[in-house]
Amino acid sequence: MAFAKIKSIMTLAIDQRNHSRQQGVSLVEIMVSLVAGLILTAGVIQIFIANKQTYRVNNASARIQENARFALETLGRYLRIAGYKSNGQIDDVTAFPAVAAANPIDLGFSAGQVLSGTDSEVRFRYQSDGDMTTCGGSSANLGDMVNTRLFLENGNLKCKAEVLDLSSSPPTQQSDNTQTLIDNVTNLTLLYGIDTDADNAANRYDKAANVGDWKQVVSLRLTLTLQSSENNTSISGNSLQKSYTTTIGLRNRLR
């Protein structure tokens, strides 16, 4: 009986000692837990920032690619109709009479010439078949001559068209308002494909200043550089930029 009582007292003492050891946590344990929590939080934040930056870059890149696709398709569609005649039986000189430059920024045309330009803008003309609309959305009657100017201004690729009614004397002219085709364009570079041996293929691509006879130009090689509308979409922290190059044949000059 006495032995059982002593055993009970010893067991109670051991339980109390173990219980006292399990109460609370030390300062070191608290600090370790805080550091571990901070490291985990920092890792989560870093992953969030990286994912957000990746999204911004991918989104900016997708927008640039979409704008570039639209710009190149639009430019190609317009430039391929340069030199089109609603009446294929008449010659170029009759279909496209000489036009003087109206002001210093315009580019004139000699008789039979359907294309002129600089290294950063191009002008071309064609005759309407009656169903065509200008780049500004205006209608042009059958046989009307449409002069179109494509140029870069204040980061925007723009166009402006003039419709000349050659059936009246003197010819009457209607001008479109300048239209913006695409924005956030930082550079437009044009090279002209010159056919020197009349085989309907460009022998070389050169700058506008080196084009001796514009009637020999059978294609254009253009480079567009576009940028994102937002900053912090590249490694340097600036806006994302991409350049695109395409070659466009002047179908109505290839004979």
C-alpha positions, 0 to 999 in steps of 0.5 A: 500500500505504501509502495503504491502511494510512493509510485503514484507520487513519483508518477505525478511529479514526472508528469508535472515536470514534463508538462512544465517543459511543454509550456510556451516557446522560446525567443529563438523559436519565435525568431526562426519562425519569423525569418522563415515566414519572411523568406516564404513571403518574399518568395511569393512576392517575387514570383508574383512580380515575375509573373506580372512582368512576364504578362506585361511583356507577352501582352505588349508583344502580342499588341505589337504583332497585331498592329504590325500585321494590320499595318503590313497588310494595309500597306500591301493592299494599297501599294499593290494597286499603284498604277491600276488603270480602269481602262487597260487599253490606254497607255500610262501617259494618258491614264496618268498625266503629269501632276505638279507638287502643290506644296513643298511636302507633296511629291509631284508626278511626271506623265506616266509615273505612278510612284514617287517617294522618299526614304520615309514616305511614299506617294502612288496613284491609280485609277478607280474602277468605280467600286474603290474607296480611298484610304480615307474612306471616300468613294471614287467614280469610275476613271477618277485618279486617286493620289495617295500619300503614306507617311509617318508623323508624330509616331503615327503611320498616316495616309491622305488621298486626293481624288481627281475627276479627269472627265471634267475640264479642268479636272476637279480635286477632292481631298480626304482628311488625313487618317491615322492607320496605326499608332506607336510607330517609331520608324518607317524605312523604304527601299525601292526595287529598281528593274534595270533590265526590264525583266520584271524583277528588281535588280537592286533595292536602293534609297529614293535619292538613288532612283534615277527613273521612277518608272523602273521601280517594280517593288518596295521593301519597307521596314516598320518599327513599332513600340508598346504603348506602355513602359516597363515592358522590356529588360531595360525598363523602357517600352518594347520595340520590334521591327518588321520588314516586308517586300511588296511587288507593284503588280501593275508595273510587272508586265 
